[in-house]
Amino acid sequence: MDSALATMLASQRFYGAKSEAITDIEVVHTAPLSGSDDARWVVARVHRASGSDLYQLLLDGTNTDVLAQPAIAARMGELITTDSLPGGGQVHTVPGATQPLPPDGALGRVIEGEQSNTSIIFGEKVIVKFFRKLAGGINPDVELLAGLSEHHCGHIAPLRGYLTHEIEGETMITGMVQDFVPEASDGWADALAAVRQGADFSDSARNLGVATAEVHQLLARHFGAETVPGSTVARALSTRLEDVLAQVPDLEPYAEQARAVYQRLHEHEVPVQRVHGDLHLGQTLKQGEKYILIDFEGEPARPLAERRRMDSPLRDVAGLIRSIDYAANFEQAGTSESRHMWCDTATASLLDGYRFDHSTQANFDILDAFVLDKALYEVAYEANNRPDWMWLPLGAVNAIVR
């Protein structure tokens, strides 16, 4: 194994298995990057004790990933425009997309702080997301955005096209091209600023609910919707509960009440459809008063097939509710009472904008179940990463089960 490559890879933000040591790296595809002295496109299978994953890399002669370097990014943009990707990759456009995909000769500017992938803005009009962790099959980000773009959804960045490569006998989506959203702020940062300033967030939360509702309506129109027995949903949530209980003994006092929350789902039918799957304030952009939803990949840690399944749209709503709670408390601004009031008011406005149906107990039971599921996941995350923050999601767990 190339130890320098392993060290470099383990240090990258996009590498998703940092808790396990890399045991081997197998290069399964490589091709020179035309127009560059020593850069090469590489797909590597990265082995660890519990399995392996494929990663897309762009390496120089020292095995440093250089995709974020402006000259290399610009060259990749040119290769997309001319449909001459390294390694025999193909560029696919979607109906109505503006041509060329990235503007000719535009320099690339990498978005800072991104974790799972690498996104590059070309000419302030186009953004290209290069997927780092690869898997066979349709990437939900491309699949869902293609459907939403076809319906001219006003709350997404329209899809222009996507990139594929044949890897180990499978077609894998290695990148996607979207319109860039100009003059937009990060939804998470915007909420934090409101908390810090003691500013009312009701209008913003209501607009976020409106955006989420439109996206859900168009996803249902394009991909269909159905209902499933509540017992089916309860079983899946209960399995996740038992996994979390095994990880976090501090949750044991809440176990029976949490099981009871899920048991209530047995009385209902649950509407399901394609959903965002990992929606929170950080997956939104605010352009004026309008919200744009981004990153439709779903929870990155889940298998691709699972991320493409139909789910309750209230899972997305629950993700936003939990994100609002985190924003309210993240910087400990103001008093505990003011933060609690800010959170409650924003949550009520979010549900109002979403047109949440308050008339049936079923909707409350389903929403509670997904808020609980998200909060339990957060407890496990905080236990492993920021133990001093466990109090925040534990408060949400306690509020639901009491």
FIKOLFI-296402 format. One line per 10 residues: number of its first residue (from 1); for each residue x, y negated, z of C-alpha. Coordinates in pm, whole numbers, plus 50000, padded with zeros to 5 digits. Layout:
# FIKOLFI-296402
NUM> X/Y/Z; ... $
//
This chain:
# FIKOLFI-296402
1> 50000/50000/50000; 50115/49648/49920; 50137/49501/50270; 50163/49142/50141; 49841/49184/49943; 49668/49338/50245; 49778/49051/50469; 49666/48792/50216; 49329/48958/50165; 49258/48999/50536 $
11> 49315/48625/50584; 49062/48518/50320; 48726/48376/50426; 48550/48591/50166; 48689/48919/50303; 48407/49068/50506; 48560/49351/50710; 48807/49172/50934; 48719/49389/51236; 48885/49691/51071 $
21> 49242/49733/50953; 49300/49777/50580; 49435/50129/50523; 49492/50114/50148; 49433/49894/49843; 49370/50054/49506; 49376/49835/49195; 49101/49971/48970; 49107/49696/48702; 49353/49427/48609 $
31> 49396/49196/48312; 49606/48886/48244; 49439/48548/48258; 49497/48408/47910; 49646/48061/47909; 49818/48113/48244; 50181/48210/48303; 50136/48474/48570; 49776/48479/48697; 49581/48799/48655 $
41> 49223/48907/48716; 49208/49202/48955; 48938/49426/49094; 49068/49610/49399; 48910/49883/49607; 48996/49800/49966; 48993/50098/50201; 48937/50095/50575; 48856/50365/50829; 48478/50352/50784 $
51> 48467/50314/50404; 48577/50096/50115; 48461/49794/49913; 48539/49643/49576; 48670/49286/49564; 48724/49051/49271; 49053/48863/49296; 49262/48628/49084; 49625/48678/49180; 49953/48514/49093 $
61> 50294/48678/49090; 50320/48667/49469; 49979/48837/49513; 49822/48514/49636; 49463/48450/49535; 49467/48138/49318; 49107/48105/49195; 49065/47790/49406; 49357/47613/49239; 49228/47336/49005 $
71> 49422/47446/48697; 49314/47809/48735; 48955/47708/48805; 48954/47490/48493; 49089/47777/48286; 48819/48011/48413; 48561/47749/48312; 48705/47739/47961; 48695/48120/47934; 48330/48124/48040 $
81> 48246/47855/47782; 48413/48056/47503; 48283/48394/47626; 48636/48531/47657; 48654/48646/48018; 48955/48853/48127; 48904/49226/48154; 48641/49241/47881; 48379/49057/48082; 48066/48924/47918 $
91> 47877/48598/47955; 47498/48623/47949; 47279/48314/47911; 46921/48283/48026; 46639/48137/47816; 46644/47760/47796; 46989/47723/47951; 47193/47419/47855; 47500/47498/47643; 47789/47520/47689 $
101> 47769/47671/48034; 48048/47469/48200; 48127/47142/48015; 48423/47165/47778; 48748/47059/47942; 48595/46990/48282; 48823/47035/48580; 48694/47263/48855; 48634/47151/49213; 48600/47430/49468 $
111> 48331/47401/49735; 48505/47398/50071; 48386/47612/50360; 48209/47882/50157; 48255/48223/50309; 48131/48518/50103; 48210/48393/49751; 48398/48120/49567; 48198/47845/49396; 48345/47589/49158 $
121> 48178/47269/49037; 48247/47164/48678; 48181/46807/48568; 47926/46744/48847; 47668/46924/48632; 47741/47295/48657; 47843/47523/48941; 47991/47869/48890; 47978/48118/49175; 48231/48401/49154 $
131> 48116/48698/49358; 48404/48837/49560; 48254/49158/49698; 48118/49358/49405; 47857/49632/49375; 47681/49805/49090; 47330/49701/48997; 47145/49371/48980; 47265/49102/49218; 46959/48955/49397 $
141> 47097/48603/49363; 47088/48633/48984; 46768/48839/48972; 46557/48609/49189; 46691/48285/49044; 46625/48411/48691; 46261/48469/48781; 46226/48137/48963; 46397/47950/48678; 46153/48103/48430 $
151> 45869/47950/48632; 46049/47612/48652; 46060/47619/49031; 46140/47272/49161; 46310/47393/49478; 46608/47583/49336; 46915/47504/49126; 46815/47658/48789; 47016/47953/48663; 47207/47903/48336 $
161> 47373/48240/48300; 47574/48516/48463; 47894/48716/48414; 47933/49094/48403; 48216/49346/48388; 48219/49722/48342; 48390/49858/48652; 48425/50226/48736; 48153/50311/48487; 47902/50059/48623 $
171> 47794/49716/48507; 47862/49472/48788; 47763/49106/48807; 48084/48918/48881; 47959/48560/48867; 47669/48326/48797; 47627/47980/48649; 47374/47727/48783; 47288/47362/48756; 47475/47160/49016 $
181> 47250/46968/49256; 47386/46610/49269; 47359/46371/49561; 47242/46642/49797; 47326/46690/50163; 47371/47015/50351; 47046/47111/50526; 47224/47226/50842; 47436/46912/50869; 47127/46699/50811 $
191> 46942/46867/51097; 47241/46830/51331; 47260/46460/51249; 46892/46420/51336; 46944/46589/51674; 47254/46383/51744; 47070/46059/51668; 46754/46162/51850; 46570/46119/51519; 46236/46277/51438 $
201> 46275/46575/51205; 45907/46640/51140; 45892/46515/50782; 46206/46704/50685; 46084/47026/50847; 45746/46990/50676; 45916/46941/50339; 46128/47247/50405; 45811/47444/50470; 45663/47319/50142 $
211> 45976/47424/49951; 45980/47769/50109; 45611/47822/50034; 45654/47733/49666; 45951/47967/49632; 45753/48249/49793; 45450/48186/49572; 45657/48199/49254; 45852/48506/49366; 45522/48685/49426 $
221> 45391/48575/49086; 45701/48695/48903; 45791/49012/49094; 45454/49111/49239; 45332/49161/49594; 45163/49437/49794; 45077/49535/50147; 45231/49807/50359; 45120/49962/50687; 45244/49770/50988 $
231> 45376/50097/51125; 45628/50107/50840; 45761/49763/50928; 45759/49846/51299; 45972/50155/51246; 46236/49959/51057; 46247/49686/51320; 46256/49940/51601; 46555/50111/51444; 46739/49778/51434 $
241> 46641/49719/51798; 46794/50047/51910; 47114/49967/51722; 47139/49629/51897; 47063/49782/52237; 47353/50021/52187; 47583/49726/52114; 47464/49485/52385; 47375/49636/52725; 47261/49290/52842 $
251> 46949/49338/52628; 46827/49646/52815; 46594/49447/53047; 46407/49328/52738; 46387/49665/52564; 46038/49779/52663; 45878/49440/52596; 46052/49422/52257; 45920/49765/52166; 45573/49644/52264 $
261> 45604/49345/52027; 45679/49583/51741; 45405/49822/51851; 45148/49549/51786; 45230/49569/51416; 45065/49912/51401; 44730/49734/51412; 44794/49537/51092; 44869/49556/50723; 45177/49352/50631 $
271> 45201/49163/50299; 45540/49213/50133; 45713/49073/49826; 46061/48969/49714; 46204/48712/49954; 46522/48512/50010; 46624/48751/50287; 46880/48536/50471; 46715/48196/50491; 46841/47937/50737 $
281> 46920/47565/50727; 47268/47634/50592; 47108/47793/50284; 46936/47469/50191; 47030/47141/50029; 46838/46818/50079; 46806/46596/49774; 46619/46282/49874; 46316/46418/50055; 46314/46747/49863 $
291> 46473/47072/49976; 46656/47311/49744; 46699/47674/49853; 47031/47838/49764; 47216/48170/49800; 46948/48431/49730; 47179/48729/49792; 47011/48833/50119; 47205/48943/50426; 47556/49015/50290 $
301> 47617/49302/50533; 47316/49499/50406; 47345/49741/50111; 47242/49601/49773; 46944/49835/49735; 46811/49725/50074; 46848/49356/49986; 46636/49410/49673; 46342/49566/49858; 46017/49383/49916 $
311> 45988/49233/50263; 45755/49007/50455; 45790/48640/50352; 45760/48565/50723; 46113/48702/50762; 46233/48389/50580; 46010/48165/50794; 46148/48333/51107; 46503/48267/50987; 46426/47897/50956 $
321> 46264/47887/51300; 46571/48038/51459; 46797/47800/51263; 46597/47501/51391; 46649/47628/51747; 47024/47655/51686; 47036/47305/51538; 46852/47163/51838; 47104/47308/52081; 47426/47329/51882 $
331> 47585/47008/52005; 47398/46984/52337; 47289/46631/52246; 47030/46460/52465; 46859/46644/52749; 46736/47000/52764; 46380/46867/52756; 46442/46648/52450; 46607/46934/52262; 46316/47164/52346 $
341> 46066/46904/52225; 46264/46839/51905; 46268/47213/51831; 45897/47264/51902; 45793/46964/51693; 46014/47065/51399; 45890/47424/51412; 45526/47313/51413; 45593/47086/51115; 45773/47364/50928 $
351> 45470/47592/50972; 45238/47309/50871; 45432/47250/50548; 45439/47623/50480; 45061/47634/50535; 45098/47912/50788; 44755/48065/50853; 44684/48021/51225; 44341/48184/51200; 44447/48548/51237 $
361> 44631/48720/51519; 44804/48939/51261; 45008/48646/51129; 45129/48555/51477; 45217/48917/51556; 45413/48954/51232; 45594/48623/51276; 45680/48703/51639; 45822/49039/51532; 46055/48881/51277 $
371> 46162/48597/51504; 46243/48859/51768; 46436/49069/51518; 46642/48766/51415; 46706/48661/51774; 46820/49011/51868; 47061/49009/51576; 47192/48672/51698; 47247/48807/52050; 47460/49087/51908 $
381> 47654/48841/51692; 47720/48607/51983; 47820/48895/52211; 48090/48989/51960; 48202/48641/51860; 48093/48369/52107; 47980/48525/52436; 47927/48181/52588; 47648/48126/52332; 47444/48436/52413 $
391> 47209/48224/52624; 47060/48059/52316; 46918/48362/52132; 46846/48532/52465; 46617/48241/52542; 46424/48310/52223; 46403/48682/52304; 46270/48600/52649; 46011/48356/52513; 45864/48619/52279 $
401> 45860/48923/52508; 45745/48759/52831 $
//
